[in-house]
Amino acid sequence: VISLTTVGYGDIVPVTERARLIDAIILTPARLIVWLVFVGIAFELFFHKGLERIRMMRLQRKLSDHIIICGYGHSGRTAAAELVNRGTDREHVVVIDTDDALLKNSAEAGHIGLRGDATLQRTLQDAGVDRAAAIIVATGRDDTNALVILTIRQLNPKIRVISAVREEENGPLLRQAGADTTVTPSRLAGYLLADSVTHRHINDFVLDVLSSGGRLLLVERAATESEIGQRAGVVDGVMVLRILREGKPVGFWEPQATIAAGDTLLALQPAAA
């Protein structure tokens, strides 16, 4: 401190009252400021990060079967909000992003925000990727999405991975990297835009079906015992549109559209059902 404030080691000292006054008014507060800077840096480097690490360790022990969202842009925010609307606990949605403003938005929405690079193993481990139920990758760049997916697969080969795709041609590459499902928002938007040229109500119907706040819900579920043996179509008040049997789709209009044990159904049902 003596060297920093250049007051000397005793060979040069203030002897006049004016010099002593300057030392008391200017140099003493300067010493305090320097100490405060040192304490602030020490707190940031050691105490704050240490407390943050302890908080993350406690958080990780509590997290299980949660959803991780890599990227809290428009797609990530919409996905998080829809997950909550469909019954997911807000605190079971973990958001990874490098933007402090977006992380603040995620915290205000009740989610757990984690600042970091989702392409790094340490970041995904902090988010509990080994215990998560699924992970949504929506960083805004297809190349970054691919790196994130490859890193995820190294840490958890079995987790369900859903990735957004900006360029449709990159879809197969992301699936090859390990994505279970890829979604191209621009492609869906293009379909709806083109269809709205000649139709007035289909766009509203599709959005109604896709959103949890609509009057209808499009659900995917296993066939129940009461449905086995019945034809697809209107079954017990539910519209069975498609049967998935051994990985192959069967439409409700096809001759073989009789529901069998082990079938997976895609059905429309009232939101209150």
N, C-alpha and C positions, 0 to 999 in steps of 0.2 A: 504494500500500500504506500509506503514511504517513497519507493522508486516511482510508482505510478503517478503520485501527486507531485513529485519533484520537490518535496519540502526538505530533502536532505536527511542525513543521518546524524545531525547535531553540529556539523561544521558550519552550516548556514542556517540560522534560526532568525525568526522575526524578533527584532529587539525594540522597534518603535511601537507606540500604541496603534498607529495607523496600520502597520504591517500585521500586528497581532489581531486587529479588528478584521482585516481582510482574511486572515487565516481562519478566524472563527466563523465568519459569515459565509465564505466561499469554499474553502478547502475542507472544512469539517463536513458540510452537507455532501460535498463531492465524494468523500470517503464512504459515507453512508450509502450513496447511490451505487458506488462500485460494489459494495458488499451486497446490496439488494440484487444487483445484476448477477453476481456470483451465486447467490442463494437461489434465484429464479432459474438459472441454468441448471444448477444441481438438482432442483426439484423436478424440472422437466426431464432431465436425463435419467435420473435414478428413481425418485419417489413416485412421480406421476406414472412413468412407464411400468414401474413395479406394481403399483396399485392397479393399473389397467390390466396387466398380465394376470394378477390374482383374480380380478373381476371376470376375465375371460375364462379362466380355469373353472371358476364356480359355475359360470354360465354353461360351459361345455358339459359339465356333469349333469346339468338339468335337461339339456337338449336331447331329444330322441324322437325319431319319426317326424322331424321337422322338414320344412321346405326351404331350400336355398335358392336365392335369385341373384345371379351374377349380372349386374347392370340394372340401375334403377332409372333408366330413361322412360320414354313413353310406354314401350311394351312392357318393361319390368313393373312399372307402377300399376298399369292396367291389370296385369296378371296377379299382382299382390292383392289389389282391391277385390278382384273376382274370387280369389282363394278365400279371403275373409268372408265375402258374401255367401260362399258355399259352405261355410262352417269351420274353416281353419282358424285356430286361435291366432290373434295378431302377433303374439310373442313366439309363435312357432314358425314365423317367417323371418329368415335371416337374409339380410341384404348385404351384398359385397359390392363396393364401388370405390373409386379413387376420388370422387368429387365430394367435398365436404358439404356443399349445399344440398346435394341429392341425399346424402346420408342424414342430414338434418331433417329433410322432408320425410324420410323413411321413419325416423324416430318419432316425429310428430304424428305419423300414422299408426304408431304403436308397435312397429317392428324393431328387430334388433339389427342395428347397423354396424358393419365391420369395414373399416377403411383398409384397403389393401388391393393388391393385384391378384385377380382370380386365376391367372396363369401359374402362380407360384404355389407349390405344395403346402408351404407353411400357412398361407392364407386360407386355403381350403380345409386344412386340418383344424385351424382355429374355429372355422365355421361348423365343425363336426360333420364333415362329409362322410365319415365312416358310419355314422348313425342316422343319417338323414334318410327320409323316405323318397325324395326326388329332388332334382336340381334343374332349374330353368336357366338357360344361358342366353342372355340378351345384351351383349356388350355394345352392340351397334356396328361391329365389324366382323365379317365372316372369318377372316384369318385369325383374329383374336378368339372368336368362338371355337375354332378348331383347336387352338392351343389349350384353351380351358378344358375342352372335352377330353383331349389326350391326357391331361394332367389328372382329371377326375378318374378316368379309367385306370390309371396307375394306382390310385389310392382306394378306389372302390369299384371293382369291375361289375358289381351286381346292381348298383343304384340306377334308377330310371332317370334318363337324361333327355330333356326336351330343349331344343335349340331353335332360336329364331334365325331366319336366313334372309339376308338382304337381296342377294342375287340368286335367282332360281337355279342357275347352273351349278351353284356351290352346294346344293342340297345333298347330292350323292356323296360328295367329299366329306361333309359333316357326318352323314350316316356311317360312312366308312371309318371315320375317326372314332365313332362310338356312340353317336346320338341315337336314341331309340325312336324319337319322333322329331321331325323338322317342320317348322311352320314358317310360311312366307307371307307376312302381313300384306306386302304390296300386291301379291297375286290375288289374295282374297278381296282386297279393296278394288282391284281392277275388275274382277268378276261382278261385284256389286255395282260399280259405276256403269259398266256396259249394260248390265241387265236393267238398270234404272232408266235407261234411255227409252225403253219400250214398255216397262212395267212400273206401276206406281206403288205397289204394296209389298212386293217380294223382299225388298231391302229391309223394310220394317219387320217383316216376319222372320227373316234370318237372324236379325239382331235380337229379336224377342226370344228366339229359340236358344241362341248362344249365351245370352246373358242370364244370370241367376235371378235378376229382377224382373224377368218377363213372365208372361202368363203360362208359357209352355217351357218344359225342360227336356233337352235331349240327353238321354242317359244311356250308359253302357253297363250292362249287368248280366249275371248268369240267369238262365231260364229257371223259373220256379217249378215246383212239382205240379202245381195246378195248371201251368201253361204247357207242360209236355203233352204232346199228342194233338194240340190244337194248331190250326193254320195261322200263319203270320197275318197280320192285319190288326183289326181291333180285337184285343184279347183282354178281358177283365177290365175294360175301361181304359186300356193303354194301347196306343197305336204302335205295333211292332213293325218297323220299316225294313229292317235288315237282320238276317241271321248270319252269324259268323261261325262256320263249322269247319274245323280242321284248317283254320287259316284262310278259308275261302268264303267270299260273301254270297249270300243267297237272298234275292229280293222277295218281298212279300207276294209278288205276282207270279213267281216261278212255281212250276209243278211240285218241286221238292221242298217247298217252303212250309213244311210241317215241323213244328218245334220238337226237338229231341233232347234227351238228357246230355248235358255237356255243352250245349249250344250257348253262345254269347249273343245277347240281343242288343240291338240299337233301337231304342223306342222313344216315342214322344209321350209325355205324360203331363197332366196339369201341374202347375208349380206347387199347388197345395197338396198334391198327392204324397 
